Amino acid sequence: MSEQLEALAARVRACRICVDKPAGRPLPHQPRPVLRPSSSARILIASQAPGTKVHITGMPFTDASGDRLRSWLGVGGEEFYDTDKFAIVPMGFCFPGQDARGADLPPRRECAPAWRALLMALMPQVDLVLTIGIYAQSWHMGAARRPSLTETVMDWRAIWAASTDPKIVPLPHPSWRNTGWLKRNPWFEMDLLPFLRSEIRYRLG
């Protein structure tokens, strides 16, 4: 990792903005920002926010969602956690807490405005961004995002063709809560995933 990016990542990991100067209610626990930026990886996983297990481990996707995501990508843990191959930079760096139903809250609103453009500017080698969920799709795709997540992911071919540098592939969240979505949208596993795995394998050499 370049010295500039390493220094910026250290600043992010020390961030307390969601406690000291929150946009709304402060984070309900001590911050533990989780991210794995890279100066060499061509693939960026633009995920949502850490869950409870990731908050404990400090490593992204060390849970069932991570198992499903790695299956989607066609990679094992060794490749996935190799920062020469994958950068993992979520939209929210800290576990945001849960709502009354036990579902994770949205990513904190403070993270992306404070840090994302700075991080992206120091990762110019990224030429493939996997946007997981509507928050990442809104930031990385802007007006190209369709009205709903399903419409956005369904239109992945047009989004791929329209994106240039980097190329973008929209994905749903790999959470077990989306198992029903996957069953209702079999084209995702039949059409999008083989294409995605091919593009990833190409970039991994």
N, CA, C and O of each residue as an XYZ file, in Angstrom:
820
protein
N       0.852     -1.186      0.000
C       0.000      0.000      0.000
C       0.893      1.244      0.000
O       1.904      1.286      0.701
N       0.522      2.240     -0.777
C       1.303      3.470     -0.832
C       1.293      4.156      0.533
O       0.385      3.949      1.338
N       2.309      4.970      0.777
C       2.386      5.680      2.057
C       1.184      6.590      2.262
O       0.656      6.696      3.369
N       0.753      7.249      1.181
C      -0.408      8.147      1.276
C      -1.662      7.386      1.665
O      -2.406      7.810      2.549
N      -1.896      6.256      1.001
C      -3.096      5.479      1.285
C      -3.020      4.860      2.675
O      -4.025      4.791      3.384
N      -1.844      4.415      3.061
C      -1.674      3.842      4.401
C      -1.963      4.887      5.468
O      -2.603      4.591      6.476
N      -1.494      6.100      5.247
C      -1.737      7.178      6.211
C      -3.217      7.520      6.281
O      -3.755      7.746      7.366
N      -3.879      7.560      5.123
C      -5.311      7.859      5.102
C      -6.103      6.742      5.778
O      -7.037      7.015      6.532
N      -5.740      5.496      5.515
C      -6.436      4.372      6.148
C      -6.290      4.427      7.662
O      -7.226      4.097      8.390
N      -5.120      4.844      8.140
C      -4.917      4.982      9.583
C      -5.831      6.060     10.159
O      -6.362      5.903     11.258
N      -6.014      7.154      9.418
C      -6.932      8.205      9.866
C      -8.371      7.698      9.913
O      -9.118      8.017     10.838
N      -8.753      6.906      8.910
C     -10.111      6.348      8.893
C     -10.310      5.416     10.087
O     -11.349      5.453     10.745
N      -9.315      4.589     10.357
C      -9.449      3.625     11.465
C      -9.505      4.309     12.827
O      -9.983      3.728     13.801
N      -9.017      5.534     12.889
C      -9.084      6.295     14.141
C     -10.305      7.212     14.195
O     -10.474      7.958     15.159
N     -11.152      7.161     13.173
C     -12.281      8.089     13.065
C     -13.307      7.861     14.179
O     -13.608      6.725     14.545
N     -13.832      8.962     14.703
C     -14.885      8.919     15.727
C     -16.004      9.905     15.392
O     -16.748     10.325     16.279
N     -16.121     10.268     14.143
C     -17.073     11.310     13.767
C     -18.514     10.925     14.112
O     -19.318     11.795     14.445
N     -18.850      9.635     14.039
C     -20.226      9.202     14.300
C     -20.559      9.192     15.790
O     -21.712      8.994     16.171
N     -19.549      9.405     16.627
C     -19.769      9.544     18.067
C     -19.610     10.993     18.499
O     -20.420     11.518     19.264
N     -18.553     11.636     17.999
C     -18.241     12.994     18.446
C     -19.059     14.069     17.728
O     -19.449     15.065     18.337
N     -19.322     13.865     16.419
C     -20.100     14.830     15.649
C     -21.083     14.088     14.743
O     -20.991     14.173     13.519
N     -22.018     13.366     15.347
C     -22.891     12.490     14.548
C     -23.924     13.257     13.725
O     -24.344     14.354     14.094
N     -24.320     12.663     12.616
C     -25.448     13.162     11.829
C     -26.678     12.395     12.306
O     -27.008     11.342     11.760
N     -27.345     12.915     13.307
C     -28.451     12.186     13.933
C     -27.978     11.548     15.223
O     -27.099     12.082     15.900
N     -28.557     10.411     15.566
C     -28.173      9.731     16.802
C     -26.738      9.224     16.701
O     -26.327      8.728     15.651
N     -25.980      9.343     17.778
C     -24.606      8.843     17.723
C     -24.563      7.323     17.631
O     -25.528      6.641     17.977
N     -23.453      6.812     17.170
C     -23.243      5.370     17.116
C     -23.462      4.785     18.515
O     -22.952      5.340     19.488
N     -24.211      3.675     18.642
C     -24.561      3.171     19.972
C     -23.454      2.384     20.672
O     -23.689      1.795     21.727
N     -22.262      2.369     20.102
C     -21.137      1.657     20.712
C     -19.854      2.352     20.255
O     -19.905      3.299     19.470
N     -18.738      1.895     20.732
C     -17.468      2.493     20.333
C     -17.177      2.186     18.862
O     -17.421      1.067     18.409
N     -16.660      3.157     18.115
C     -16.359      2.924     16.702
C     -15.274      1.863     16.529
O     -14.332      1.780     17.317
N     -15.429      1.059     15.483
C     -14.363      0.157     15.057
C     -14.390      0.106     13.527
O     -14.909     -0.850     12.951
N     -13.839      1.117     12.873
C     -13.876      1.161     11.408
C     -13.159     -0.051     10.794
O     -12.066     -0.429     11.216
N     -13.802     -0.638      9.796
C     -13.263     -1.814      9.105
C     -13.164     -1.500      7.623
O     -14.166     -1.177      6.986
N     -11.966     -1.592      7.075
C     -11.761     -1.401      5.638
C     -10.428     -2.014      5.253
O      -9.527     -2.159      6.080
N     -10.320     -2.376      3.966
C      -9.075     -2.939      3.434
C      -8.795     -2.296      2.065
O      -9.017     -2.915      1.025
N      -8.311     -1.059      2.079
C      -7.979     -0.402      0.811
C      -6.707     -0.998      0.218
O      -6.001     -1.760      0.879
N      -6.425     -0.646     -1.027
C      -5.269     -1.229     -1.702
C      -4.739     -0.284     -2.773
O      -5.505      0.421     -3.430
N      -3.430     -0.280     -2.940
C      -2.808      0.486     -4.023
C      -2.557     -0.354     -5.256
O      -2.073      0.156     -6.266
N      -2.882     -1.651     -5.189
C      -2.586     -2.541     -6.316
C      -3.783     -3.332     -6.815
O      -3.802     -3.730     -7.980
N      -4.776     -3.572     -5.982
C      -5.924     -4.373     -6.397
C      -6.712     -3.679     -7.501
O      -6.979     -2.479     -7.427
N      -7.075     -4.434     -8.511
C      -7.899     -3.892     -9.600
C      -9.384     -3.985     -9.296
O     -10.196     -3.334     -9.954
N      -9.745     -4.791     -8.301
C     -11.150     -5.030     -7.977
C     -11.478     -4.396     -6.634
O     -10.798     -4.642     -5.638
N     -12.522     -3.580     -6.615
C     -13.001     -2.967     -5.369
C     -14.359     -3.537     -5.010
O     -15.284     -3.513     -5.822
N     -14.478     -4.043     -3.811
C     -15.778     -4.445     -3.276
C     -16.318     -3.269     -2.480
O     -15.854     -2.979     -1.377
N     -17.298     -2.603     -3.053
C     -17.952     -1.463     -2.396
C     -19.170     -2.006     -1.659
O     -20.272     -2.070     -2.205
N     -18.949     -2.390     -0.424
C     -19.989     -3.069      0.343
C     -20.798     -2.065      1.154
O     -20.684     -0.856      0.953
N     -21.613     -2.575      2.072
C     -22.554     -1.717      2.784
C     -21.984     -1.216      4.109
O     -21.620     -0.045      4.221
N     -21.903     -2.090      5.115
C     -21.342     -1.745      6.423
C     -21.093     -3.048      7.170
O     -21.741     -4.053      6.881
N     -20.168     -3.050      8.122
C     -19.910     -4.271      8.883
C     -21.141     -4.730      9.667
O     -21.959     -3.918     10.099
N     -21.253     -6.041      9.839
C     -22.281     -6.614     10.704
C     -21.706     -6.906     12.084
O     -20.591     -6.492     12.401
N     -22.466     -7.613     12.895
C     -22.049     -7.858     14.284
C     -20.771     -8.680     14.361
O     -19.884     -8.365     15.155
N     -20.660     -9.734     13.545
C     -19.462    -10.582     13.603
C     -18.229     -9.824     13.131
O     -17.147     -9.960     13.702
N     -18.403     -9.024     12.082
C     -17.271     -8.248     11.560
C     -16.848     -7.192     12.568
O     -15.661     -6.883     12.680
N     -17.796     -6.640     13.295
C     -17.468     -5.664     14.345
C     -16.559     -6.303     15.393
O     -15.674     -5.647     15.942
N     -16.786     -7.586     15.663
C     -15.981     -8.291     16.662
C     -14.606     -8.659     16.101
O     -13.586     -8.471     16.764
N     -14.591     -9.183     14.875
C     -13.334     -9.684     14.315
C     -12.449     -8.582     13.729
O     -11.224     -8.710     13.710
N     -13.072     -7.499     13.251
C     -12.309     -6.456     12.581
C     -11.916     -6.813     11.164
O     -11.131     -6.098     10.540
N     -12.452     -7.916     10.642
C     -12.180     -8.358      9.273
C     -13.488     -8.406      8.501
O     -14.462     -8.978      8.989
N     -13.538     -7.818      7.298
C     -14.806     -7.794      6.552
C     -15.222     -9.182      6.069
O     -14.390    -10.016      5.711
N     -16.515     -9.399      6.072
C     -17.118    -10.601      5.498
C     -16.649    -11.898      6.157
O     -16.507    -12.920      5.486
N     -16.408    -11.856      7.474
C     -16.115    -13.086      8.213
C     -17.418    -13.632      8.791
O     -17.550    -13.836      9.998
N     -18.376    -13.861      7.894
C     -19.697    -14.322      8.304
C     -20.345    -15.053      7.133
O     -19.715    -15.261      6.096
N     -21.603    -15.438      7.304
C     -22.293    -16.182      6.249
C     -22.417    -15.353      4.967
O     -22.369    -15.905      3.868
N     -22.577    -14.037      5.099
C     -22.629    -13.181      3.915
C     -21.321    -13.260      3.133
O     -21.323    -13.267      1.902
N     -20.214    -13.319      3.852
C     -18.922    -13.442      3.198
C     -18.783    -14.761      2.457
O     -18.231    -14.809      1.358
N     -19.289    -15.840      3.066
C     -19.241    -17.146      2.396
C     -20.018    -17.099      1.082
O     -19.567    -17.614      0.059
N     -21.187    -16.477      1.130
C     -22.000    -16.391     -0.092
C     -21.339    -15.490     -1.129
O     -21.335    -15.806     -2.319
N     -20.779    -14.368     -0.678
C     -20.126    -13.451     -1.613
C     -18.935    -14.129     -2.296
O     -18.769    -14.005     -3.509
N     -18.119    -14.831     -1.541
C     -16.973    -15.525     -2.146
C     -17.432    -16.582     -3.138
O     -16.787    -16.805     -4.163
N     -18.549    -17.232     -2.829
C     -19.121    -18.196     -3.777
C     -19.561    -17.493     -5.054
O     -19.319    -17.994     -6.152
N     -20.205    -16.339     -4.921
C     -20.603    -15.566     -6.100
C     -19.401    -15.208     -6.969
O     -19.463    -15.271     -8.197
N     -18.308    -14.833     -6.310
C     -17.132    -14.352     -7.043
C     -16.271    -15.500     -7.573
O     -15.443    -15.303     -8.463
N     -16.468    -16.689     -7.025
C     -15.665    -17.827     -7.448
C     -14.251    -17.783     -6.902
O     -13.314    -18.219     -7.571
N     -14.083    -17.256     -5.680
C     -12.762    -17.174     -5.068
C     -12.805    -17.771     -3.663
O     -13.864    -17.858     -3.041
N     -11.645    -18.177     -3.184
C     -11.521    -18.650     -1.815
C     -11.054    -17.540     -0.897
O     -10.802    -16.418     -1.335
N     -10.943    -17.864      0.379
C     -10.558    -16.868      1.358
C      -9.183    -16.283      1.128
O      -8.964    -15.094      1.357
N      -8.243    -17.120      0.671
C      -6.875    -16.625      0.483
C      -6.822    -15.515     -0.564
O      -6.174    -14.489     -0.357
N      -7.501    -15.725     -1.681
C      -7.544    -14.684     -2.713
C      -8.351    -13.476     -2.237
O      -7.962    -12.326     -2.445
N      -9.469    -13.762     -1.600
C     -10.387    -12.698     -1.194
C      -9.718    -11.709     -0.253
O      -9.939    -10.503     -0.362
N      -8.895    -12.211      0.677
C      -8.260    -11.345      1.658
C      -6.853    -10.903      1.253
O      -6.112    -10.354      2.069
N      -6.493    -11.138      0.011
C      -5.222    -10.659     -0.521
C      -5.437     -9.250     -1.055
O      -6.111     -9.072     -2.069
N      -4.870     -8.241     -0.383
C      -5.119     -6.859     -0.783
C      -4.409     -6.488     -2.082
O      -4.620     -5.393     -2.604
N      -3.575     -7.376     -2.609
C      -3.057     -7.160     -3.959
C      -4.117     -7.496     -5.002
O      -3.986     -7.127     -6.169
N      -5.168     -8.200     -4.577
C      -6.198     -8.654     -5.509
C      -7.550     -7.976     -5.300
O      -8.240     -7.646     -6.264
N      -7.924     -7.773     -4.043
C      -9.218     -7.162     -3.733
C      -9.042     -6.027     -2.727
O      -8.376     -6.190     -1.704
N      -9.638     -4.890     -3.024
C      -9.826     -3.839     -2.025
C     -11.257     -3.953     -1.514
O     -12.183     -4.183     -2.291
N     -11.432     -3.793     -0.211
C     -12.772     -3.869      0.388
C     -12.996     -2.584      1.168
O     -12.403     -2.379      2.227
N     -13.853     -1.722      0.641
C     -14.105     -0.423      1.262
C     -15.621     -0.215      1.341
O     -16.244      0.166      0.350
N     -16.213     -0.460      2.507
C     -17.669     -0.312      2.628
C     -18.108      1.149      2.625
O     -17.292      2.058      2.778
N     -19.393      1.355      2.451
C     -19.944      2.705      2.487
C     -19.938      3.264      3.902
O     -19.729      4.460      4.107
N     -20.169      2.394      4.874
C     -20.066      2.752      6.289
C     -19.007      1.873      6.919
O     -19.021      0.658      6.719
N     -18.091      2.452      7.674
C     -16.947      1.688      8.171
C     -17.214      0.978      9.492
O     -16.519      0.018      9.825
N     -18.203      1.431     10.246
C     -18.501      0.836     11.547
C     -19.852      0.127     11.518
O     -20.754      0.517     10.777
N     -19.979     -0.911     12.327
C     -21.268     -1.572     12.510
C     -22.273     -0.529     13.004
O     -22.059      0.077     14.053
N     -23.371     -0.309     12.261
C     -24.279      0.793     12.608
C     -25.284      0.484     13.709
O     -26.015      1.373     14.145
N     -25.329     -0.775     14.169
C     -26.344     -1.169     15.127
C     -27.531     -1.812     14.428
O     -27.525     -1.972     13.207
N     -28.544     -2.178     15.194
C     -29.702     -2.888     14.652
C     -31.002     -2.184     15.020
O     -31.089     -1.458     16.011
N     -32.014     -2.428     14.180
C     -33.334     -1.871     14.474
C     -34.094     -2.812     15.406
O     -33.548     -3.817     15.862
N     -35.352     -2.482     15.686
C     -36.143     -3.249     16.641
C     -36.398     -4.680     16.179
O     -36.686     -5.550     17.000
N     -36.295     -4.934     14.872
C     -36.515     -6.280     14.336
C     -35.231     -7.107     14.272
O     -35.254     -8.273     13.878
N     -34.129     -6.504     14.655
C     -32.867     -7.228     14.620
C     -32.129     -7.124     13.302
O     -31.118     -7.798     13.102
N     -32.624     -6.281     12.394
C     -31.937     -6.079     11.118
C     -30.900     -4.969     11.279
O     -31.103     -4.027     12.045
N     -29.788     -5.088     10.549
C     -28.760     -4.054     10.615
C     -29.300     -2.732     10.083
O     -30.017     -2.700      9.083
N     -28.954     -1.660     10.750
C     -29.325     -0.321     10.288
C     -28.520      0.039      9.038
O     -27.516     -0.610      8.745
N     -28.950      1.064      8.300
C     -28.183      1.498      7.117
C     -26.798      1.987      7.512
O     -26.563      2.298      8.679
N     -25.881      2.059      6.554
C     -24.549      2.615      6.843
C     -24.668      4.029      7.413
O     -25.563      4.786      7.036
N     -23.775      4.368      8.307
C     -23.763      5.702      8.877
C     -23.594      6.752      7.780
O     -22.826      6.565      6.837
N     -24.321      7.854      7.920
C     -24.299      8.899      6.901
C     -23.004      9.707      6.901
O     -22.712     10.404      5.930
N     -22.224      9.620      7.984
C     -21.023     10.450      8.087
C     -19.867      9.919      7.231
O     -19.037     10.697      6.761
N     -19.810      8.603      7.029
C     -18.606      7.981      6.463
C     -18.297      8.419      5.033
O     -17.211      8.928      4.755
N     -19.242      8.222      4.142
C     -18.962      8.478      2.725
C     -18.581      9.939      2.450
O     -17.596     10.173      1.750
N     -19.322     10.938      2.975
C     -18.923     12.323      2.710
C     -17.541     12.661      3.261
O     -16.820     13.467      2.673
N     -17.174     12.060      4.369
C     -15.904     12.399      5.000
C     -14.710     11.724      4.325
O     -13.628     12.308      4.257
N     -14.895     10.506      3.828
C     -13.730      9.705      3.457
C     -13.716      9.114      2.055
O     -12.638      8.863      1.517
N     -14.876      8.882      1.445
C     -14.888      8.017      0.262
C     -14.142      8.610     -0.938
O     -13.357      7.911     -1.579
N     -14.372      9.861     -1.241
C     -13.693     10.465     -2.389
C     -12.175     10.478     -2.186
O     -11.418     10.281     -3.137
N     -11.739     10.707     -0.962
C     -10.308     10.699     -0.662
C      -9.706      9.326     -0.907
O      -8.633      9.206     -1.499
N     -10.402      8.288     -0.447
C      -9.916      6.918     -0.634
C      -9.890      6.539     -2.110
O      -8.913      5.965     -2.592
N     -10.953      6.857     -2.819
C     -11.015      6.496     -4.244
C      -9.919      7.200     -5.035
O      -9.372      6.624     -5.975
N      -9.596      8.423     -4.672
C      -8.562      9.170     -5.390
C      -7.199      8.516     -5.254
O      -6.339      8.689     -6.117
N      -6.992      7.765     -4.179
C      -5.709      7.099     -3.953
C      -5.718      5.643     -4.418
O      -4.775      4.895     -4.160
N      -6.790      5.248     -5.105
C      -6.866      3.898     -5.673
C      -7.204      3.973     -7.167
O      -8.183      3.370     -7.605
N      -6.406      4.704     -7.950
C      -6.739      4.891     -9.369
C      -6.596      3.628    -10.207
O      -7.078      3.577    -11.339
N      -5.939      2.608     -9.661
C      -5.740      1.366    -10.419
C      -7.005      0.503    -10.471
O      -7.085     -0.426    -11.275
N      -7.982      0.800     -9.630
C      -9.226      0.009     -9.612
C      -9.945      0.157    -10.945
O     -10.246      1.271    -11.375
N     -10.219     -0.966    -11.596
C     -10.960     -0.888    -12.861
C     -12.220     -1.748    -12.867
O     -12.858     -1.920    -13.906
N     -12.574     -2.289    -11.698
C     -13.833     -3.017    -11.552
C     -14.363     -2.769    -10.147
O     -13.694     -3.065     -9.157
N     -15.582     -2.218    -10.071
C     -16.209     -1.946     -8.776
C     -17.472     -2.790     -8.659
O     -18.365     -2.715     -9.502
N     -17.531     -3.582     -7.619
C     -18.728     -4.375     -7.322
C     -19.543     -3.586     -6.301
O     -19.171     -3.501     -5.131
N     -20.644     -3.016     -6.749
C     -21.461     -2.175     -5.871
C     -22.531     -3.039     -5.224
O     -23.459     -3.502     -5.887
N     -22.390     -3.251     -3.926
C     -23.283     -4.147     -3.193
C     -24.330     -3.323     -2.458
O     -24.019     -2.635     -1.485
N     -25.574     -3.394     -2.926
C     -26.661     -2.682     -2.276
C     -26.842     -1.255     -2.781
O     -26.002     -0.719     -3.503
N     -27.959     -0.658     -2.383
C     -28.359      0.631     -2.956
C     -27.451      1.786     -2.533
O     -27.310      2.761     -3.272
N     -26.834      1.688     -1.355
C     -26.000      2.810     -0.903
C     -24.736      2.912     -1.744
O     -24.345      4.006     -2.152
N     -24.101      1.786     -2.000
C     -22.918      1.784     -2.869
C     -23.303      2.135     -4.297
O     -22.568      2.842     -4.986
N     -24.451      1.643     -4.743
C     -24.885      1.939     -6.108
C     -25.197      3.418     -6.271
O     -24.892      4.000     -7.312
N     -25.792      4.026     -5.275
C     -26.091      5.459     -5.356
C     -24.809      6.278     -5.454
O     -24.736      7.220     -6.243
N     -23.795      5.926     -4.660
C     -22.562      6.717     -4.644
C     -21.752      6.513     -5.919
O     -21.289      7.478     -6.527
N     -21.585      5.264     -6.320
C     -20.704      4.967     -7.448
C     -21.382      5.117     -8.812
O     -20.706      5.305     -9.824
N     -22.704      5.036     -8.841
C     -23.414      5.071    -10.121
C     -24.179      6.363    -10.345
O     -24.450      6.733    -11.488
N     -24.527      7.050     -9.272
C     -25.259      8.305     -9.424
C     -26.569      8.116    -10.160
O     -27.367      7.247     -9.808
N     -26.791      8.933    -11.186
C     -28.049      8.900    -11.938
C     -28.227      7.619    -12.731
O     -29.330      7.334    -13.197
N     -27.166      6.842    -12.894
C     -27.279      5.582    -13.635
C     -27.991      4.501    -12.829
O     -28.410      3.485    -13.384
N     -28.129      4.717    -11.517
C     -28.844      3.733    -10.700
C     -30.326      3.765    -11.040
O     -30.912      4.838    -11.180
N     -30.921      2.611    -11.171
C     -32.351      2.508    -11.471
C     -33.166      2.738    -10.191
O     -32.593      2.786     -9.103
N     -34.508      2.883    -10.307
C     -35.320      3.222     -9.135
C     -35.251      2.213     -7.986
O     -35.377      2.603     -6.826
N     -35.057      0.938     -8.279
C     -34.980     -0.066     -7.218
C     -33.721     -0.906     -7.395
O     -33.100     -0.913     -8.458
N     -33.362     -1.611     -6.332
C     -32.189     -2.480     -6.418
C     -32.399     -3.566     -7.467
O     -31.497     -3.854     -8.253
N     -33.585     -4.166     -7.481
C     -33.846     -5.229     -8.455
C     -33.694     -4.717     -9.880
O     -33.080     -5.379    -10.717
N     -34.251     -3.541    -10.161
C     -34.124     -2.979    -11.506
C     -32.671     -2.683    -11.851
O     -32.238     -2.883    -12.986
N     -31.927     -2.205    -10.865
C     -30.518     -1.885    -11.109
C     -29.734     -3.141    -11.444
O     -29.009     -3.182    -12.437
N     -29.882     -4.168    -10.610
C     -29.130     -5.413    -10.849
C     -29.606     -6.079    -12.130
O     -28.801     -6.641    -12.873
N     -30.899     -6.023    -12.396
C     -31.442     -6.646    -13.598
C     -30.885     -5.996    -14.865
O     -30.765     -6.646    -15.904
N     -30.552     -4.726    -14.772
C     -30.061     -3.988    -15.937
C     -28.527     -3.970    -15.982
O     -27.928     -3.046    -16.533
N     -27.908     -4.985    -15.404
C     -26.452     -5.002    -15.257
C     -25.711     -4.926    -16.588
O     -24.627     -4.346    -16.657
N     -26.276     -5.498    -17.634
C     -25.586     -5.474    -18.939
C     -25.444     -4.035    -19.450
O     -24.373     -3.633    -19.903
N     -26.541     -3.264    -19.370
C     -26.493     -1.868    -19.830
C     -25.576     -1.040    -18.940
O     -24.858     -0.164    -19.424
N     -25.599     -1.315    -17.642
C     -24.735     -0.585    -16.710
C     -23.268     -0.893    -17.007
O     -22.421      0.000    -16.985
N     -22.977     -2.157    -17.283
C     -21.615     -2.542    -17.632
C     -21.163     -1.828    -18.915
O     -20.054     -1.296    -18.984
N     -22.026     -1.827    -19.909
C     -21.679     -1.216    -21.194
C     -21.475      0.296    -21.062
O     -20.628      0.871    -21.745
N     -22.254      0.936    -20.184
C     -22.187      2.396    -20.051
C     -21.032      2.852    -19.169
O     -20.533      3.966    -19.330
N     -20.602      2.007    -18.241
C     -19.507      2.399    -17.349
C     -18.177      2.216    -18.073
O     -18.020      1.305    -18.886
N     -17.236      3.083    -17.772
C     -15.960      3.031    -18.497
C     -14.792      2.755    -17.557
O     -14.246      1.652    -17.570
N     -14.407      3.708    -16.762
C     -13.239      3.541    -15.918
C     -13.543      4.073    -14.525
O     -13.430      5.276    -14.292
N     -13.924      3.210    -13.600
C     -13.924      1.750    -13.686
C     -15.235      1.192    -14.235
O     -16.242      1.896    -14.320
N     -15.198     -0.091    -14.604
C     -16.420     -0.812    -14.939
C     -17.168     -1.116    -13.643
O     -16.555     -1.293    -12.589
N     -18.496     -1.174    -13.730
C     -19.315     -1.381    -12.533
C     -20.242     -2.568    -12.727
O     -20.873     -2.724    -13.772
N     -20.310     -3.407    -11.688
C     -21.291     -4.497    -11.650
C     -22.132     -4.311    -10.389
O     -21.588     -4.350     -9.286
N     -23.448     -4.108    -10.525
C     -24.308     -3.973     -9.350
C     -24.709     -5.349     -8.810
O     -25.012     -6.267     -9.573
N     -24.703     -5.470     -7.487
C     -25.046     -6.734     -6.843
C     -26.005     -6.484     -5.688
O     -25.988     -5.406     -5.095
N     -26.847     -7.473     -5.359
C     -27.616     -7.386     -4.118
C     -26.686     -7.708     -2.949
O     -25.555     -8.150     -3.153
N     -27.160     -7.489     -1.745
C     -26.340     -7.877     -0.593
C     -26.383     -9.401     -0.459
O     -27.438    -10.007     -0.645
N     -25.243    -10.024     -0.137
C     -25.238    -11.491     -0.027
C     -25.819    -12.023      1.277
O     -25.608    -13.190      1.605
N     -26.532    -11.213      2.017
C     -27.135    -11.629      3.282
C     -28.126    -12.780      3.085
O     -28.744    -12.909      2.029
N     -28.264    -13.606      4.113
C     -29.263    -14.687      4.082
C     -30.666    -14.113      3.930
O     -31.570    -14.802      3.458
N     -30.856    -12.852      4.328
C     -32.174    -12.223      4.185
C     -32.587    -12.079      2.720
O     -33.766    -11.880      2.427
N     -31.631    -12.177      1.806
C     -31.937    -12.045      0.383
C     -32.091    -13.391     -0.324
O     -32.124    -13.445     -1.553
N     -32.184    -14.474      0.443
C     -32.362    -15.798     -0.169
C     -33.635    -15.843     -1.001
O     -33.644    -16.432     -2.082
N     -34.703    -15.233     -0.515
C     -35.952    -15.188     -1.269
C     -35.792    -14.423     -2.571
O     -36.337    -14.823     -3.599
N     -35.038    -13.313     -2.533
C     -34.786    -12.525     -3.748
C     -34.068    -13.381     -4.773
O     -34.412    -13.347     -5.955
N     -33.077    -14.147     -4.343
C     -32.318    -14.989     -5.273
C     -33.215    -16.044     -5.916
O     -33.058    -16.358     -7.096
N     -34.145    -16.584     -5.152
C     -35.067    -17.588     -5.700
C     -36.024    -16.963     -6.710
O     -36.401    -17.605     -7.691
N     -36.416    -15.713     -6.472
C     -37.338    -15.034     -7.392
C     -36.643    -14.505     -8.634
O     -37.299    -14.165     -9.619
N     -35.329    -14.434     -8.593
C     -34.570    -13.871     -9.710
C     -33.461    -14.838    -10.141
O     -32.279    -14.549     -9.955
N     -33.843    -15.986    -10.716
C     -32.838    -17.002    -11.066
C     -31.840    -16.533    -12.120
O     -30.755    -17.104    -12.234
N     -32.188    -15.503    -12.893
C     -31.260    -14.959    -13.894
C     -29.963    -14.452    -13.264
O     -28.919    -14.408    -13.916
N     -30.042    -14.069    -11.983
C     -28.852    -13.544    -11.325
C     -27.740    -14.592    -11.292
O     -26.593    -14.304    -11.636
N     -28.088    -15.803    -10.877
C     -27.085    -16.859    -10.789
C     -26.786    -17.473    -12.144
O     -25.682    -17.968    -12.371
N     -27.753    -17.446    -13.045
C     -27.548    -18.077    -14.360
C     -26.798    -17.186    -15.331
O     -25.997    -17.676    -16.127
N     -27.046    -15.868    -15.276
C     -26.497    -14.963    -16.284
C     -25.399    -14.042    -15.736
O     -24.304    -13.964    -16.294
N     -25.709    -13.352    -14.639
C     -24.768    -12.361    -14.136
C     -23.525    -13.004    -13.512
O     -22.405    -12.583    -13.802
N     -23.708    -14.018    -12.660
C     -22.562    -14.565    -11.935
C     -21.509    -15.202    -12.839
O     -20.320    -14.996    -12.595
N     -21.879    -15.965    -13.871
C     -20.819    -16.483    -14.750
C     -20.009    -15.364    -15.413
O     -18.789    -15.469    -15.546
N     -20.685    -14.308    -15.823
C     -19.986    -13.161    -16.416
C     -19.057    -12.514    -15.385
O     -17.904    -12.206    -15.689
N     -19.561    -12.312    -14.176
C     -18.772    -11.680    -13.128
C     -17.538    -12.517    -12.803
O     -16.438    -11.978    -12.680
N     -17.713    -13.820    -12.664
C     -16.567    -14.684    -12.344
C     -15.509    -14.623    -13.434
O     -14.312    -14.650    -13.148
N     -15.952    -14.540    -14.680
C     -15.008    -14.444    -15.791
C     -14.199    -13.153    -15.711
O     -12.984    -13.167    -15.910
N     -14.869    -12.040    -15.420
C     -14.179    -10.755    -15.321
C     -13.215    -10.725    -14.135
O     -12.131    -10.148    -14.220
N     -13.615    -11.343    -13.048
C     -12.738    -11.389    -11.880
C     -11.513    -12.248    -12.162
O     -10.393    -11.864    -11.826
N     -11.721    -13.414    -12.781
C     -10.605    -14.300    -13.077
C      -9.626    -13.635    -14.044
O      -8.412    -13.808    -13.936
N     -10.167    -12.884    -14.974
C      -9.306    -12.140    -15.921
C      -8.396    -11.172    -15.155
O      -7.205    -11.074    -15.448
N      -8.965    -10.453    -14.168
C      -8.181     -9.474    -13.436
C      -7.232    -10.101    -12.429
O      -6.221     -9.497    -12.069
N      -7.545    -11.298    -11.976
C      -6.654    -11.977    -11.050
C      -5.536    -12.723    -11.764
O      -4.606    -13.225    -11.132
N      -5.636    -12.791    -13.089
C      -4.594    -13.445    -13.855
C      -4.631    -14.954    -13.745
O      -3.801    -15.637    -14.346
